[in-house]
Amino acid sequence: MRIGLVLNVLNEEYQISVYNGVKKQCDELGIELVCFQLEGIQFSKESFAAKFPANSFFGIEGIILVSSSLTDGYKLKDKSQIDKLWPGIDVISLGLKIDGIPSLLIQTDSSMKLLIEHLVRVHNYQDFLFIGGYEYHNHSEERKYIFEKTLQVYKNWFPQIKYRIKHGDFSEIYGTQAMEDYYSENKKLPDAVVCANDNMAIGVLKFFRIASQNSLHCAVTGFDDIPQSKYMVPALTTVHQPLNESGVKAVDILKKVIDNESVEMESYIESNVVIRNSCGCKTDHHSITINTKQVEEIQSNYMESEQLLRILSYMGQELIFCQNEETLRHILDNYLKQLEVENFYVYGFVNEIGDDQLEDVNNVLIHPIYVRANGVFQQNLYDEKSLPLNRFMESLREKNLFNLKNKIVKFTNLGNQLLGGVIYEGDSQRLPFLCSICIYISQAMVRIKNFEQEIKRAEFLEQEVSKRTRELLEANNERMKVEAEVLRISEMERQRFSLDLHDDICQRLAGISMLCRSYSRMENGIDKNQIVELADLINDTLQRTRQYAHNSYPVELESLGLNDSISNLCNSFVLQTEIKCDYNWQIPENVLFSNTQKLNTFRIIQEALHNIQKHANASKVEVNLSFKDKRVCVEICDNGKGFVVTDNIKKGLGVSSMEYRANQINADFHIMENKPKGIKISFAFDVETDAKHFLIK
């Protein structure tokens, strides 16, 4: 039989005492025990962590839920909530009553009442401070209720009785802090401090030791009767809860439930008041006679605790610098060997799991980080980076590496994010230290994860820098090519302009000059027809000169605008080539062209028409300008002979010139086949729009 014990954390005596009682009875009955520490788990959210004691992982047949130790334990009201967490598993509650499941309760009301009566009737205390645990925690609230109710009764005889309430977290530190706050606020101490547990009461006694130079002291009482309470100076007056006995009885009840035997839905164990010196009594009614052997045992335990603290301190210092799992394994193996821990297993979750996520616990993937089994570090178990948790445990059992009779399970986490878990075993004295080691491991896993992310980010940045450097080199090379191409185009444009002037204008002027000389040598003078011929030649030359000037810079762009300038260009193209040209302008009047956009658009269309005239052998051309999504799209299509368009097409002067001009206005430039024949040249670029002022054509 294998059962689970679910509690908060094994780092303080209340829960360790319950664990020891459960463990003792399990050993007696031959039952395997798995203890789950669900520190900070929010049960109300049905979290993955709360579901963790699943059959698929551990084969648990029953669970003892130490409901009084859980922060959110008071929210577990009935069996339906338990069934959602652990379906198909028998569960009993220890500490709090949960409807529908067997609950083992410690009867403390009468003991708490007797303790308060002792302080009032025996010691005549009248000014009280009650330091409770978490506000609304069931046990803390019950003790506070009895405290207040008892004092209210006694106020009928002692009207001067008064009290104050403070709430904390059940820890020694809070007990000390509560007294510091109270003394700072009131500048005096109460007659008696009643604490909801022994840990806070010990914290109050430590406050008096710290403030001993001021001779501060008052009566102090606790609750639980943990082992340290009897060895305090003064010894602590408290209420004894039979925690070991409750653990033993809880195992007996759960075994009967698993064996389908009938049990009471509510079972009780009585508590009793333990009067020692801290309440003001001179004689310890529960004095302990300690023989030499016991003194030696106490001294030995003290020395061992000091040694364990030193080892833990050194381990924590080394783990601060841990940056990878290999180093983590080395540090763990070194110090767990010194701590004489035989079995210790660490695993990490492959995927991130939040504490409040509803995950399928049967499909949780983990990767093993460290395995120490039977006192030996298992170095060959880390090849598999991802496997189901239950398969990992099965593999350990198959290799005879997971035969623990009493397993303790704890999560490693960062806030609500679960990083992985630890499974181990240890004696009572080492349990708090092992809990601290689990915290160290959590911190190391976070550092390892952050370091790995930093490495990946550095690699990514390095790749991005290399990529960007290549892109910059390529862009620089491309820029140099473009600049060279621009210079080549400019030179060729100048050559073409010079040839046009030389072959056309200069020849015409030379002809006019020769004609004028010829006329000057005529003896009979020049007749009218000769003068008209000469005037026609001069007018034609003037017209051609204007055309060359226009080709150099279309002045009408400024005066007429882009639409009319392109229209005139198309009409001139028709007159010069007798090729039909359809021109279509579909640009809204509120589109604003920059001067650069107007000039380069005109020039690209002009160059395209020139190339069609020279090379295409076309009978029809279409020039279309449209507007969509703040972009102007220009298309020049012909039905000529065309050519095969490829990425590696050899670019002549005309195509290079058009690409260059498209680049000047950040336009996407394309040359493609025009179905069924011919070529289509297109380019598109972004423009501004003006909703208030419309351009005039």
Secondary structure as GFF3:
##gff-version 3
##sequence-region A 1 697
A	DSSP	beta_strand	2	7	.	.	.	ID=ss1
A	DSSP	alpha_helix	13	29	.	.	.	ID=ss2
A	DSSP	beta_strand	32	37	.	.	.	ID=ss3
A	DSSP	three_ten_helix	43	45	.	.	.	ID=ss4
A	DSSP	alpha_helix	48	51	.	.	.	ID=ss5
A	DSSP	alpha_helix	55	58	.	.	.	ID=ss6
A	DSSP	beta_strand	62	65	.	.	.	ID=ss7
A	DSSP	three_ten_helix	67	69	.	.	.	ID=ss8
A	DSSP	three_ten_helix	73	75	.	.	.	ID=ss9
A	DSSP	alpha_helix	79	85	.	.	.	ID=ss10
A	DSSP	beta_strand	90	94	.	.	.	ID=ss11
A	DSSP	beta_strand	103	107	.	.	.	ID=ss12
A	DSSP	alpha_helix	109	117	.	.	.	ID=ss13
A	DSSP	pi_helix	118	122	.	.	.	ID=ss14
A	DSSP	beta_strand	127	132	.	.	.	ID=ss15
A	DSSP	alpha_helix	138	154	.	.	.	ID=ss16
A	DSSP	beta_strand	162	167	.	.	.	ID=ss17
A	DSSP	alpha_helix	172	186	.	.	.	ID=ss18
A	DSSP	beta_strand	192	195	.	.	.	ID=ss19
A	DSSP	alpha_helix	198	210	.	.	.	ID=ss20
A	DSSP	three_ten_helix	212	214	.	.	.	ID=ss21
A	DSSP	beta_strand	219	221	.	.	.	ID=ss22
A	DSSP	three_ten_helix	227	231	.	.	.	ID=ss23
A	DSSP	beta_strand	238	240	.	.	.	ID=ss24
A	DSSP	alpha_helix	243	258	.	.	.	ID=ss25
A	DSSP	beta_strand	266	270	.	.	.	ID=ss26
A	DSSP	beta_strand	272	274	.	.	.	ID=ss27
A	DSSP	alpha_helix	292	319	.	.	.	ID=ss28
A	DSSP	alpha_helix	325	338	.	.	.	ID=ss29
A	DSSP	beta_strand	344	354	.	.	.	ID=ss30
A	DSSP	three_ten_helix	361	363	.	.	.	ID=ss31
A	DSSP	beta_strand	365	373	.	.	.	ID=ss32
A	DSSP	beta_strand	376	377	.	.	.	ID=ss33
A	DSSP	beta_strand	387	388	.	.	.	ID=ss34
A	DSSP	alpha_helix	389	398	.	.	.	ID=ss35
A	DSSP	beta_strand	406	414	.	.	.	ID=ss36
A	DSSP	beta_strand	417	424	.	.	.	ID=ss37
A	DSSP	alpha_helix	431	500	.	.	.	ID=ss38
A	DSSP	pi_helix	501	506	.	.	.	ID=ss39
A	DSSP	alpha_helix	507	520	.	.	.	ID=ss40
A	DSSP	alpha_helix	528	552	.	.	.	ID=ss41
A	DSSP	alpha_helix	556	559	.	.	.	ID=ss42
A	DSSP	alpha_helix	562	577	.	.	.	ID=ss43
A	DSSP	beta_strand	580	586	.	.	.	ID=ss44
A	DSSP	beta_strand	591	592	.	.	.	ID=ss45
A	DSSP	alpha_helix	595	611	.	.	.	ID=ss46
A	DSSP	pi_helix	612	616	.	.	.	ID=ss47
A	DSSP	beta_strand	620	628	.	.	.	ID=ss48
A	DSSP	beta_strand	631	638	.	.	.	ID=ss49
A	DSSP	alpha_helix	653	664	.	.	.	ID=ss50
A	DSSP	beta_strand	668	673	.	.	.	ID=ss51
A	DSSP	beta_strand	679	686	.	.	.	ID=ss52
A	DSSP	beta_strand	688	689	.	.	.	ID=ss53
###
